[in-house]
Amino acid sequence: MGGLVGGLVRGAKGGPRGGAADGVQATMATLASTTPEAMWVLWGIVGLSAWGLLCAVAFYAGRLPRPSDDDTFGGVVSVVLRAYCRIFHAMKVEGELAETIRASRAPGRGLLVVCNHTAGVDPLLVQTALPFYVRWMMARDMIHPRLAFVFEWLRVIEVDRTGNDRSSVREAVRALRAGEAVGIFPEGRIGREAGKVLAFLPGAGVIAHMSGCDILPVAIVGTPAKAGAFGSLLRPSKSRVRLLAVVRAEELPGGAKTMAELERRIGAAVSAMQG
């Protein structure tokens, strides 16, 4: 067994000149001369290592936000999502600590996550930054029919942008009253000009007033400047997410003034981050 390990180590380092081709040849020669018993030991080590890694991933995944508590696959997806956002988008989280936000949530009280909208990748970045699952509100016309099952699994709240269907507001209010977190982009569309926050539409204020929930303002900058809602998913960036202090519903003036105040806070954060 010692000869097998030594041969593999020498193969990994390469031949006398350290060349990659020499290393591959040395490794293959070592494996070819290995006894069946030693190979079984080698495969046992590889199998146990893989099993240990799988258990570690499963344990970590079980601690991450997912569409439902018993959704193991959702936890694994969260692991991949975090790696994607942290590596591909070099995401940095600023402002309030995520655990502080979790601790500040009153038991059974919903939280409305209000963000500026810069790219299609925004919901993934914000979800990665938070320690609880967020149900996002999304325009129905942006959901491709062939991918409808994915958004259903994610428990996305579909919004009719024609204004003829108010069921999305009722569903969001029900979720918030049940203690869930709901995410919304009150600009209603992606802002193409970096550092500029578009005027907030009144929908988020209506939902907050009807549900009596708390509000978490979030500012996002640095996402890919790519045309199309989903083009940003395939382009790397140096994105930044700033979590502002949670606002109690009773602290807000209500109505249009609520949205004006949230627009002011998020806009000021975006300007500071760009500057």
C-alpha positions in Angstrom: 0.0 0.0 0.0 2.9 2.3 0.8 4.3 1.7 -2.7 0.9 2.7 -4.2 0.7 5.9 -2.3 4.3 6.8 -3.0 3.8 6.1 -6.7 0.7 8.2 -6.9 2.5 11.1 -5.1 5.5 10.9 -7.4 3.0 10.8 -10.4 1.3 13.9 -9.1 4.6 15.7 -8.9 5.6 14.6 -12.4 8.7 12.9 -13.7 12.3 13.9 -13.1 11.6 17.1 -15.0 8.3 17.7 -13.4 6.5 17.6 -16.7 2.7 16.9 -16.8 3.1 14.1 -19.4 5.7 12.4 -17.2 3.5 12.7 -14.2 0.5 11.0 -16.0 2.7 8.2 -17.3 4.1 7.6 -13.8 0.7 7.5 -12.3 -0.7 5.1 -14.9 2.3 2.8 -14.5 1.8 2.8 -10.7 -1.9 1.9 -11.1 -1.1 -0.8 -13.6 1.3 -2.5 -11.2 -0.9 -2.3 -8.2 -2.3 -5.5 -6.7 -6.1 -6.0 -6.5 -6.1 -5.8 -2.7 -4.4 -2.4 -2.8 -6.8 -1.1 -5.4 -9.7 -2.1 -3.2 -8.2 -0.1 -0.4 -7.7 2.8 -2.7 -11.3 2.7 -3.9 -12.4 2.4 -0.3 -10.5 5.6 0.6 -12.0 7.4 -2.4 -15.5 6.2 -1.5 -15.3 7.2 2.1 -13.9 10.6 1.2 -16.7 11.2 -1.3 -19.3 10.0 1.3 -17.8 12.4 3.9 -18.0 15.3 1.4 -21.6 14.4 0.5 -22.5 14.3 4.2 -20.9 17.7 4.8 -22.7 19.2 1.9 -26.0 17.7 3.1 -25.5 19.0 6.6 -24.6 22.5 5.3 -27.6 22.4 2.9 -29.9 21.5 5.7 -29.0 24.8 7.4 -29.7 27.0 4.4 -32.9 28.7 3.3 -35.1 26.7 0.9 -38.6 26.8 -0.5 -39.9 24.5 2.3 -38.4 23.1 5.4 -38.5 19.5 4.2 -37.1 20.3 0.7 -33.6 18.6 0.7 -33.1 19.4 -2.9 -33.8 23.0 -2.3 -31.0 23.0 0.3 -28.5 21.6 -2.2 -29.6 24.2 -4.7 -28.9 26.9 -2.1 -25.3 25.6 -1.7 -24.8 25.9 -5.5 -26.5 29.3 -5.5 -24.2 30.6 -2.8 -21.1 29.4 -4.6 -22.4 31.0 -7.9 -23.0 34.4 -6.3 -19.9 34.5 -4.2 -17.5 33.3 -6.9 -19.1 34.2 -10.3 -20.4 37.6 -9.1 -17.8 38.2 -6.4 -20.7 39.3 -4.2 -20.1 41.3 -1.1 -22.7 41.9 1.6 -22.6 45.2 3.5 -24.6 47.0 6.2 -26.7 45.2 8.8 -25.6 41.7 9.7 -27.9 39.0 8.4 -28.1 37.3 11.8 -29.0 40.7 13.4 -31.9 41.0 10.9 -33.0 37.5 11.7 -32.9 38.2 15.4 -34.8 41.5 14.9 -37.8 39.8 13.3 -40.7 39.5 15.7 -42.0 35.9 16.0 -44.7 35.2 13.4 -44.3 38.6 11.9 -43.7 38.8 8.1 -41.0 40.8 6.5 -41.3 42.7 3.2 -37.9 42.8 1.4 -37.8 46.0 -0.8 -35.0 46.4 -3.3 -33.9 48.5 -6.2 -33.9 46.5 -9.4 -30.6 46.5 -11.5 -30.6 43.1 -13.2 -32.2 39.7 -13.5 -29.7 38.3 -11.0 -30.9 40.6 -8.2 -33.2 38.0 -6.4 -30.4 35.4 -6.3 -27.9 37.9 -4.8 -30.4 39.1 -2.1 -31.4 35.5 -1.3 -27.8 34.6 -0.8 -27.3 37.5 1.5 -30.2 36.6 3.8 -30.5 33.7 6.3 -34.2 33.0 5.6 -36.1 32.1 2.5 -37.7 34.9 0.4 -40.8 34.5 -1.8 -40.3 36.9 -4.7 -43.0 38.7 -6.6 -42.4 38.4 -10.3 -44.2 39.7 -13.4 -46.2 36.9 -14.9 -45.2 37.9 -18.5 -41.5 37.2 -17.5 -42.2 33.6 -16.7 -41.5 31.3 -19.7 -44.2 28.6 -19.9 -41.6 25.8 -20.1 -40.1 27.0 -16.9 -43.3 27.6 -15.0 -42.8 24.5 -12.9 -39.5 25.9 -11.6 -41.1 29.2 -10.4 -44.0 27.2 -8.9 -41.4 25.1 -6.9 -39.8 28.4 -5.8 -43.2 29.6 -4.7 -42.9 32.8 -6.7 -45.9 35.1 -6.4 -46.9 36.0 -10.0 -47.9 39.6 -10.7 -50.2 40.7 -13.5 -48.7 44.0 -14.7 -51.9 45.0 -16.5 -53.4 45.8 -13.1 -56.5 43.7 -13.8 -55.7 41.0 -11.3 -55.2 41.7 -7.6 -54.7 38.1 -6.5 -50.9 38.6 -6.2 -51.4 41.3 -3.6 -53.8 39.1 -1.6 -51.3 36.2 -1.8 -48.4 38.4 -0.7 -50.5 39.7 2.3 -51.4 36.1 3.3 -47.8 35.1 3.2 -46.7 38.0 5.3 -49.4 37.5 7.8 -48.2 33.9 8.1 -44.8 35.1 9.1 -43.0 34.6 5.7 -40.6 36.9 3.9 -41.7 38.4 0.6 -39.5 40.2 -1.8 -40.5 43.0 -4.2 -38.9 45.4 -6.6 -41.1 48.5 -6.4 -39.6 50.2 -9.4 -41.5 47.7 -11.5 -38.7 47.2 -14.0 -35.0 47.1 -14.3 -33.2 50.4 -14.0 -30.6 50.7 -16.8 -28.7 53.7 -15.5 -26.1 52.8 -12.8 -26.6 54.6 -9.5 -30.1 55.8 -10.3 -33.2 54.5 -8.6 -36.5 54.8 -10.5 -39.6 56.0 -8.9 -41.2 53.5 -6.6 -44.7 52.3 -7.5 -47.3 52.2 -4.6 -47.9 48.4 -4.6 -45.3 47.6 -1.8 -46.8 50.3 0.4 -50.3 48.8 0.0 -49.0 45.3 0.9 -47.1 46.6 3.9 -50.2 48.5 5.2 -52.6 45.6 4.7 -50.3 43.0 6.3 -48.8 45.2 9.1 -45.4 43.6 8.4 -41.9 45.0 8.9 -39.8 46.2 6.0 -36.2 45.4 5.1 -34.8 47.9 2.5 -31.9 46.5 0.4 -29.6 48.4 -2.0 -27.9 46.6 -4.9 -25.0 47.9 -7.2 -22.4 46.4 -9.4 -24.5 43.9 -11.3 -23.7 43.2 -15.0 -24.9 45.9 -17.3 -26.5 43.4 -19.7 -29.5 43.9 -21.9 -32.4 41.5 -21.1 -33.6 40.4 -17.7 -31.7 37.1 -17.7 -28.5 38.1 -19.6 -26.9 39.1 -16.2 -27.0 35.4 -15.1 -24.2 34.5 -17.6 -22.0 37.5 -17.2 -19.6 37.8 -14.2 -19.6 40.9 -12.0 -18.5 42.5 -8.7 -21.9 42.9 -7.2 -22.6 44.5 -3.8 -25.6 44.1 -1.6 -26.3 46.4 1.3 -28.8 45.5 4.0 -30.3 48.5 5.7 -32.0 48.6 9.1 -35.3 46.9 9.4 -38.2 49.4 9.5 -41.2 48.7 11.8 -44.5 49.2 10.0 -45.7 51.6 12.7 -42.6 53.9 12.1 -43.7 54.6 8.5 -46.1 57.4 7.6 -48.3 55.1 5.5 -49.6 55.4 1.9 -47.5 57.1 -0.8 -45.3 58.6 1.9 -44.1 55.1 2.9 -42.8 54.5 -0.6 -41.3 57.9 -0.9 -39.4 57.3 2.4 -38.2 53.8 1.2 -37.2 55.3 -2.2 -35.2 57.9 -0.3 -33.4 55.5 1.9 -32.5 53.0 -0.8 -31.5 55.8 -3.2 -29.2 57.3 -0.7 -27.6 53.9 0.0 -27.1 53.3 -3.8 -25.5 56.8 -4.2 -23.2 56.2 -1.3 -22.1 52.7 -2.7 -21.5 54.2 -6.2 -19.5 57.1 -4.8 
